[in-house]
Each structure stands twice: as structure tokens, then as C-alpha cells.
Amino acid sequence: MPEKTVLNATDAAPASHRTHHPHADLLARLYQDLAGIGRFLHPDAVLHPALRDVERRARPVEGRDAVIEWERDLITSTGCTLDMQISHIAADEHFGSVHGTLHAVFRGYPFSDTFCGLWRFRDGLIVEHWENIADPHRLARAVKQPELGGSRP
């Protein structure tokens, strides 16, 4: 398993210019408890589903409550087997990026793939999230979502 790295966007800068940003810590805490996403969300939060480029019906999930429901439905759709193993986190005042491997069981079948979650912050809260998976076509087959407008099976 790769070693977990929590970074901020200035880690590539000279040591005299480096600072650790609190948004990196926020993202690390979030991935430890995705069901608790609500405590990090701005009321106007928007989530762009991982299947947005492969499923015509995939639409942005808009609003804090809808994003909370989306994440909880994701966890439930895996029979609570969802495991997001983080390899890297980078964040600054405006944006964050989380790289890792998603492991889950969908409809009795194991699934693993690389992910990159992109996050935008406003006033210290998540205002936008883009779910990204290396092979969205394979994820679509694994999930077999009949409805993509805000709920998962």
C-alpha cells in the first residue's frame, strides 16, 4: 500500500515559502468519514459525479443536503464496503486534490480503481467537488445506475 502523503500546494516551493494549509487537514478528515461530509460543506455546494462524461443523465448534485444524500447513497450502494485509500493530498486556500484508490463491492462484485477528487473551497468550506475515476466506463458497469439525477441504487 502506498504511503499516505498530506501536502499543500507550496510543498514544491523552497522550504522558506512552505506552509501547511488547513484545507489539507480538512480533506484528510473527510476521507476518514465520508458520511460526515455535511460538516465540511457550504450550503451552496455542488458535486459533479464521476460518471458525468459517460452517462448522459448524470447531472450535478446541487445543495448541501443533496450532496450529503449523494455521499450516503454511495456508501450504502457498496454495502458500506467503500474504502478510499489516500496516497496524496494537496491543498491551498482555494483548491484541493486527493489522489488514491477506491475499493468497494458493488452488487456483490469487488471494484478497485484510481481516483482523484478535486475540491474548491469558499469561506473554509467545500463549495464544489469533482469526482474523478480513472475508468468511468468500468465504474458505470459496476454500479449499473438506473437513475443518475441525484440518487444511486
C-alpha positions in Angstrom: 0.0 0.0 0.0 1.4 3.4 -0.9 2.4 5.7 1.9 -0.1 8.5 2.6 1.2 12.0 1.9 -0.6 15.1 3.1 0.8 18.1 1.2 -0.2 21.6 0.4 0.3 23.4 -2.9 3.5 25.0 -1.8 5.4 21.9 -1.0 7.3 22.1 -4.3 8.4 25.6 -3.3 11.6 26.4 -1.4 11.4 25.5 2.3 11.3 29.1 3.3 8.0 29.5 1.4 6.2 26.4 2.6 3.2 26.4 4.8 0.7 23.6 5.7 -2.8 24.6 4.8 -5.8 23.6 7.0 -7.7 22.5 3.9 -5.3 19.6 3.5 -6.3 18.5 7.1 -10.0 19.0 6.3 -9.7 16.7 3.3 -7.8 14.1 5.3 -10.6 14.1 7.9 -13.3 14.0 5.3 -11.9 10.9 3.6 -11.8 9.2 7.0 -15.5 9.7 7.4 -17.3 10.4 4.1 -20.7 10.0 5.7 -19.8 13.1 7.8 -19.3 15.3 4.7 -22.0 17.7 5.9 -19.9 19.3 8.5 -17.5 20.5 5.7 -20.0 21.6 3.1 -21.0 25.1 2.2 -24.8 25.5 1.8 -24.4 26.1 -2.0 -22.2 23.0 -2.5 -22.2 21.3 -5.9 -20.9 17.8 -6.7 -20.0 16.7 -10.2 -20.5 12.9 -10.4 -17.7 10.7 -11.7 -20.0 9.4 -14.4 -20.7 12.8 -15.9 -18.7 12.1 -19.1 -20.1 8.6 -19.8 -23.8 8.8 -18.8 -26.0 11.4 -20.5 -28.3 11.6 -17.5 -25.6 12.4 -15.0 -26.2 15.8 -13.6 -24.5 18.0 -11.0 -25.8 17.4 -7.5 -26.7 20.8 -6.1 -27.0 22.0 -2.5 -25.6 20.8 0.8 -28.4 18.3 1.6 -28.3 16.8 -1.9 -24.6 16.3 -1.7 -24.9 14.7 1.8 -27.5 12.3 0.4 -25.4 11.5 -2.6 -22.4 10.5 -0.5 -24.5 8.5 1.9 -26.2 6.7 -1.1 -22.7 5.9 -2.5 -21.7 4.3 0.8 -25.0 2.4 1.0 -24.7 1.2 -2.6 -21.4 -0.5 -1.6 -23.0 -2.3 1.4 -20.8 0.0 3.5 -17.6 -1.5 1.9 -16.4 1.8 0.4 -12.7 2.3 1.2 -11.0 5.4 -0.2 -7.3 4.8 0.3 -5.5 8.1 0.0 -2.0 8.3 -1.4 -1.6 12.1 -1.8 -3.4 15.3 -0.7 -2.6 18.8 -1.8 -4.5 21.9 -0.9 -4.4 25.7 -0.7 -6.8 28.5 0.1 -9.0 27.8 -2.9 -8.5 24.2 -4.2 -7.7 20.7 -3.0 -6.8 17.5 -4.7 -6.9 14.0 -3.2 -5.4 11.1 -5.1 -5.8 7.4 -4.1 -7.5 4.1 -4.8 -11.2 3.4 -4.3 -12.1 -0.1 -3.1 -15.7 -1.2 -2.9 -18.1 -4.0 -3.5 -21.0 -3.1 -5.9 -23.8 -5.7 -6.2 -21.6 -8.4 -4.8 -18.6 -7.7 -7.1 -15.3 -6.2 -5.9 -14.2 -3.0 -7.6 -11.0 -1.0 -7.4 -9.7 2.0 -9.4 -7.6 5.1 -9.0 -9.4 8.3 -8.2 -8.7 12.0 -8.0 -11.1 14.1 -6.1 -10.9 17.8 -6.9 -12.3 20.3 -4.4 -13.0 24.0 -4.3 -13.3 26.0 -1.1 -15.1 29.2 -0.1 -15.1 30.6 3.5 -13.2 27.5 4.7 -16.0 25.1 3.4 -16.3 22.9 0.4 -18.3 24.6 -2.3 -17.6 22.3 -5.2 -16.4 18.8 -5.8 -15.5 16.9 -8.9 -15.5 13.1 -8.6 -12.9 11.6 -11.0 -12.2 7.9 -11.5 -9.6 6.5 -13.9 -12.1 4.3 -15.8 -15.6 5.8 -15.5 -16.9 3.3 -18.1 -15.9 0.4 -15.8 -17.4 2.2 -12.8 -20.7 2.7 -14.7 -20.8 -1.0 -15.4 -20.1 -1.9 -11.8 -22.7 0.5 -10.4 -25.3 -0.1 -13.1 -27.1 3.1 -12.0 -30.7 3.2 -13.4 -31.1 6.8 -12.3 -28.3 9.4 -12.3 -30.2 12.5 -11.4 -29.4 12.5 -7.7 -29.6 9.0 -6.3 -27.8 5.7 -6.6 -29.2 2.2 -6.3 
